[in-house]
Amino acid sequence: MERVRVLVVDDSALVRKLMSTMLTCDPEIEVVGTAPDPFIAREKIKQLNPDVLTLDVEMPRMDGLTFLENLMRLRPMPVVMVSTLTTAGADVTLRALELGAVDFYAKPNADLAASFGDSAQELCAKVKHAALTRPKARTTVRPLEVAPRLTADAVLPRSQAPGSRGGSPIIAIGASTGGTEAVRVVLEMMPPDAPSILVTQHIPAAFSGPFAARMDRCSAMRVCEASDGQPIQQGTAYIAPGSHHLLAMWDGAKFVCRLHDGPPVNRHRPSVDVLFRSLAATAGASTIGALLTGMGDDGARGLLELRQAGAATLVQDEASSVVWGMPGAAWKLGAAPEMLPIDHIADRLLALAHHPHHGAKRA
């Protein structure tokens, strides 16, 4: 079986060793080399022809963003950024995703004894999925096998009857790998008076605030990181904090954001399934749900629950997705009747909000 060939680029010898050790735990991955800076990395890319690059940001002689920009122009290849979980690290990482990086991974440290297995599993999964984003699909790469996962039941029991609250429509969006850019494309196309939008993007806690601030700068809507009890209002988009599930709940006379620190669902907190389930139970047919690019299947069952509650639903198409895992799983479940490229999704969401045409509920 052909293995995914990885080149690790980082100025820290300790980090290079840790990353290499974690990657070589997976028999489907081969670390073909390491490099302490972009100049050496450039030569090793020519010599070794790796499938995937893991790339640090702060390095001597040339920073990672400059190298990434040059690489994507001259020799596009899958890149997983290695980031620090800080505000500054979040801003740089989001810029790297704009420049073409496939995904990001929190930089390991020397105190990994307690979490080494989980960290290695996460890194290997990201690298293997990055390899699949190459123009020529690598059919030999299989998804990482994982233990059984919790469902949305762990946070919010499924309602026996769909929600029927009237009023203004609410748009709900879920995304993961590649989603920071996909969400940006959607929010950039929204007018300032667009329906309220709730976004669950798989993202570390340190990144969700800077991500919301970045989206606020590029959208005519107001974009903020959601807070508990915050009223859901037209013209505002609410980003789930990276440490909590985001739910929409009815509070007497209005919908409000509720944050829940329950266990990860589908290995994620925030989970898209939790957001979608909360809207199926409260807003029902007043919801428009969209599932964008992402690894795994979080949100697929939740989108089906929304459709069964009478909501309009759609997914991003495979061609424009970085990873067609989540939207692909939803499509195969029959959770959405429409599949659209990312550039068309904002217009369709607005059209559905202004002229609802919800399909019949499905058993």
C-alpha positions in Angstrom: 0.0 0.0 0.0 1.4 3.4 -1.0 1.9 5.7 2.0 1.4 9.4 2.3 4.8 11.1 2.0 5.2 14.0 4.4 7.9 16.8 4.7 7.9 18.5 8.1 9.0 22.1 8.1 9.7 23.8 11.4 12.6 25.8 12.9 12.4 23.9 16.2 14.3 20.7 16.3 12.1 19.5 19.2 8.9 20.2 17.2 10.3 18.5 14.1 11.1 15.4 16.2 7.7 15.4 17.9 5.8 15.8 14.7 7.8 13.1 13.0 7.2 10.7 15.9 3.5 11.4 15.8 3.2 10.9 12.0 5.2 7.7 11.9 2.7 6.2 14.4 0.5 5.7 11.4 1.6 2.9 9.0 -0.1 4.8 6.2 2.2 7.8 6.6 5.9 8.1 5.8 8.0 11.1 6.9 10.4 11.5 4.0 12.3 14.5 5.5 12.4 17.5 7.7 13.5 21.1 7.1 14.4 24.0 9.5 13.5 26.8 7.2 11.7 27.5 3.8 14.9 27.6 1.8 16.0 24.1 2.8 12.3 23.0 2.4 12.3 24.3 -1.1 15.2 22.1 -2.1 13.8 19.1 -0.3 10.5 19.4 -2.0 12.3 19.2 -5.3 14.4 16.2 -4.2 11.8 14.2 -2.3 8.5 15.2 -4.0 6.3 14.9 -0.8 2.6 14.5 -1.0 1.9 16.8 2.0 3.8 19.6 3.8 3.4 20.5 7.4 4.5 24.1 7.7 5.3 26.3 10.7 4.7 30.1 10.5 7.5 31.7 12.4 10.8 30.7 10.8 14.2 32.3 10.1 15.1 33.8 6.7 11.5 33.6 5.4 8.2 33.4 7.2 5.8 30.6 6.6 3.1 32.8 5.0 5.5 34.2 2.4 6.7 30.7 1.6 3.2 29.4 1.4 2.2 32.1 -1.0 5.1 31.4 -3.3 4.6 27.7 -3.1 0.9 27.9 -4.0 1.8 30.0 -7.0 4.7 28.0 -8.3 4.0 24.4 -7.1 0.6 24.0 -5.5 0.5 21.1 -3.0 -1.5 20.2 0.1 -0.2 22.1 3.2 -1.2 21.7 6.8 -0.2 24.7 8.9 1.2 24.2 12.4 -0.1 27.0 14.6 0.2 28.3 18.1 -3.1 28.5 20.0 -2.9 32.3 20.5 -4.7 35.3 19.1 -1.7 36.2 17.0 -1.4 32.6 15.8 -5.1 32.5 14.9 -4.8 35.6 12.7 -1.8 34.2 10.9 -3.5 30.8 10.5 -6.6 32.3 9.0 -4.5 34.2 6.5 -2.7 30.9 5.6 -6.1 29.3 4.9 -6.9 32.2 2.6 -3.6 31.6 0.8 -4.5 28.0 0.1 -3.5 25.8 3.1 -5.8 22.9 3.5 -6.0 22.7 7.3 -4.2 23.6 10.5 -2.9 21.8 13.6 -2.1 23.1 17.0 1.6 23.1 17.6 2.7 20.3 19.9 4.8 21.0 23.0 7.2 19.0 25.2 4.4 18.2 27.7 2.5 15.7 25.5 2.6 12.6 27.7 -1.1 12.8 28.6 -2.5 13.6 25.2 0.1 12.1 22.8 -2.3 9.5 21.4 -5.2 11.9 20.7 -2.8 14.5 19.2 -1.1 12.0 17.0 -4.5 10.7 15.7 -5.7 14.3 15.0 -2.5 15.2 13.1 -2.4 11.9 11.1 -6.1 12.3 10.1 -5.5 15.9 8.9 -2.5 14.9 6.9 -4.2 12.0 5.2 -7.2 14.0 4.3 -5.0 16.8 3.0 -3.4 14.2 0.7 -6.8 13.5 -0.8 -7.2 17.1 -1.9 -4.6 16.7 -4.6 -5.9 16.9 -8.1 -5.3 13.2 -8.6 -7.2 11.4 -5.9 -5.2 8.9 -3.8 -7.6 6.0 -3.5 -5.2 4.1 -1.3 -5.6 6.5 1.6 -8.3 5.4 4.0 -10.0 7.5 6.7 -8.5 7.0 10.2 -10.4 4.5 12.3 -11.7 6.0 15.5 -13.6 4.8 18.6 -17.5 5.1 18.7 -18.6 8.7 19.1 -21.3 10.6 21.0 -24.3 11.9 19.1 -26.3 15.1 19.6 -28.3 13.1 22.2 -25.5 13.7 24.6 -26.3 17.5 24.6 -29.9 17.8 23.5 -32.5 15.0 23.2 -34.3 14.9 19.9 -37.8 16.5 20.0 -40.7 14.3 19.2 -42.4 17.1 17.3 -40.7 19.7 15.1 -40.6 23.3 16.1 -43.3 25.6 14.7 -42.3 29.0 15.9 -43.1 31.6 13.3 -41.3 34.9 12.6 -38.2 35.8 10.7 -36.2 33.0 9.1 -32.9 31.8 10.6 -30.0 30.6 8.5 -27.8 27.9 10.1 -24.4 27.0 8.6 -22.1 24.2 9.5 -18.5 23.7 8.3 -15.1 22.2 9.2 -12.0 21.7 7.1 -11.8 24.5 4.5 -14.8 26.1 6.2 -13.2 29.4 7.3 -12.8 30.3 3.6 -16.2 28.9 2.6 -18.0 30.8 5.4 -16.1 34.0 4.4 -17.4 33.6 0.8 -21.0 33.3 2.0 -20.8 36.1 4.5 -19.1 38.5 2.0 -22.1 38.1 -0.3 -24.7 38.9 2.4 -26.4 42.3 2.6 -26.5 44.2 5.9 -30.1 43.3 6.5 -29.8 39.6 5.8 -31.6 37.1 8.0 -29.8 36.2 11.2 -27.1 33.5 10.6 -25.8 31.0 13.1 -22.4 29.4 12.2 -20.8 26.4 13.8 -17.3 26.0 12.4 -14.9 23.4 13.9 -12.2 25.7 15.3 -10.1 25.8 18.5 -11.3 28.1 21.3 -8.4 30.5 20.8 -9.3 31.0 17.1 -13.1 31.6 17.2 -12.9 35.2 18.4 -10.3 36.3 15.9 -12.3 34.4 13.2 -15.5 36.3 14.1 -13.6 39.6 14.0 -12.1 38.7 10.6 -15.6 37.9 9.2 -17.0 41.1 10.7 -14.4 43.1 8.7 -15.3 41.4 5.4 -19.1 41.3 5.7 -21.7 44.0 5.5 -23.5 42.1 8.3 -22.5 42.4 11.9 -20.5 39.3 12.8 -19.7 38.4 16.4 -18.7 35.4 18.6 -21.9 34.2 20.1 -22.5 34.7 23.9 -25.0 32.9 26.1 -28.4 34.6 26.2 -27.6 36.9 23.3 -30.8 37.7 21.3 -30.7 36.4 17.7 -31.4 39.4 15.4 -31.7 40.2 11.7 -28.5 41.5 10.1 -26.2 39.6 12.6 -24.2 36.5 12.2 -23.2 34.5 15.3 -20.0 32.3 15.3 -20.0 29.5 17.8 -17.2 29.8 20.4 -14.5 27.1 19.9 -15.1 25.8 23.4 -19.0 25.5 23.5 -21.8 24.0 21.5 -24.1 26.7 20.0 -27.9 26.2 20.3 -30.8 28.4 19.3 -33.5 28.4 21.9 -36.9 30.2 22.3 -37.0 32.5 25.3 -40.5 33.7 25.8 -40.8 36.2 22.9 -37.5 35.8 21.0 -34.8 33.4 19.9 -31.5 33.6 21.8 -28.1 31.9 21.6 -27.4 29.3 24.2 -23.9 28.0 24.9 -23.5 24.5 26.2 -20.3 23.0 27.6 -21.4 19.4 27.2 -19.2 16.6 25.8 -17.9 16.7 22.3 -20.4 15.4 19.7 -18.9 13.5 16.7 -15.6 14.4 18.5 -16.4 18.1 18.1 -17.3 20.9 20.4 -18.9 23.0 18.9 -20.9 20.4 16.9 -23.0 21.2 13.8 -25.4 18.4 14.7 -26.2 20.1 18.0 -26.9 23.5 16.3 -29.1 21.9 13.7 -31.0 19.8 16.2 -31.8 22.8 18.4 -33.3 24.6 15.4 -35.3 21.6 14.2 -36.8 21.5 17.7 -37.6 25.3 17.9 -37.7 27.1 14.6 -38.5 24.1 12.4 -39.6 25.2 8.9 -38.4 28.8 9.6 -34.8 27.5 9.3 -32.6 27.3 6.2 -29.7 24.9 6.8 -26.5 24.7 4.8 -23.6 22.2 5.3 -20.3 23.3 3.8 -16.9 21.7 3.3 -15.5 19.6 6.1 -13.9 16.4 7.2 -16.0 13.7 8.8 -19.8 13.6 9.0 -20.8 16.1 11.7 -24.0 17.9 10.7 -25.2 15.3 8.3 -27.8 13.8 10.6 -28.7 17.2 12.0 -29.4 18.5 8.5 -31.6 15.5 7.9 -33.5 16.4 11.1 -33.9 19.9 9.9 -35.3 18.7 6.6 -37.7 16.4 8.4 -38.9 19.4 10.4 -39.8 21.1 7.2 -36.7 23.3 6.8 -35.1 24.2 3.5 -31.6 22.5 3.3 -28.7 22.5 0.9 -25.1 21.3 0.8 -21.9 22.5 -0.9 -20.9 20.6 -4.0 -17.8 18.3 -4.1 -15.9 20.4 -6.7 -15.8 23.5 -4.6 -15.3 21.7 -1.2 -11.8 21.3 0.2 -13.0 18.0 1.7 -16.4 16.7 0.7 -16.9 14.7 3.9 -19.7 16.5 5.8 -21.7 17.7 2.8 -21.1 14.4 1.0 -22.4 12.4 4.0 -25.5 14.6 4.2 -26.2 14.3 0.5 -26.0 10.5 0.7 -28.4 10.6 3.7 -30.9 12.5 1.6 -30.6 15.4 4.0 -30.7 18.0 1.3 -32.4 18.3 -2.1 -29.9 20.9 -3.4 -26.1 20.8 -4.0 -24.5 24.1 -5.0 -21.0 25.5 -5.6 -19.8 27.8 -2.8 -20.2 31.0 -4.9 -23.9 30.3 -5.4 -24.8 29.4 -1.8 -25.4 32.9 -0.4 -27.8 33.9 -3.2 -29.7 30.7 -2.7 -29.9 31.1 1.1 -31.3 34.6 0.6 -33.8 33.4 -2.0 -35.1 30.6 0.3 -35.4 33.1 3.2 -37.4 35.5 1.1 -39.5 33.0 -0.8 -39.6 29.7 1.2 -40.2 26.6 -0.7 -39.7 23.8 1.8 -40.0 20.2 0.8 -42.4 17.7 2.4 -41.2 16.3 5.7 -39.6 13.0 5.4 -40.1 10.0 7.6 
